[in-house]
Amino acid sequence: MRALLLSVIAWLAIAGIAHAECDCLWQGSFVEVQARADLVVSGMVAVGKGNSIDLAIQRQLRGDIDEPEIRIWLKTGDYCRPEPDLFPVGSEWVMALYRIEEDVPGGFNPHTPNVSYGRPGDYMLSSCGGYWLHRSGEWVTGNLVAAPRWVREPKMTPVLLDLVAAFIKGEVTAQTLAEASREDPATRQLMLDTKAFLRDED
């Protein structure tokens, strides 16, 4: 009976955590928030468990890390992070991440190891700005630059990941990204077709 009671209490605690809300101010689009993050990477979601995902890193845009995969902790309780369901296995993203440096009191329950604040050495993804961009092949979309607050998928023309990487390196301006995101898709496709044609001619 005691074991059943403890299980019910644990379930109620987890249910309460799941419905808690966070409260934060909008920190800006990706071009603004990425500079404050510890790590900016592009990768694919390899595994999802509880409120965490494992991201297989395909490209490091800023920061230094040797691991091929990193664990990223998402929404639980009142932590201001996106819901795990937004990042299904196999989906591809560009993320600006914060490294978890220390344990948080009450942040880890050994009875629910997959529902946690996160472990030191792992990373967390904030929902208080444009901290992630959806990637499809070599193109990204999302709250990249000068987009409305809290709009995750604003109407925009996809932008080349290489152009985003160049911005992070300081080689192009935010204005260049903004112009690329407003470019007419038909014009862009014509340019790509022309480049492909010229390559074939060579």
Buried (B, 14 or more C-beta within 10 A) or exposed (E): EEEEEEEEEEEEBBEEBEEEEEEEEBBBBBBBBBEEBBBBBBBBBBEBEBBBBBBBBBEBBBBEBEEEBBBBBBBBBEBBBBEBEBBEEEBBBBBBBBBBEEEEEEBBBEEBEEBBBBBEEBBBBBBBBBBBBBBEEEBBBBBBBBBEEEEBEBEBBBBBBEBBBBBBEEEBEBEBBBBBBEBEEEEBEEEEEEEEEEEEEE
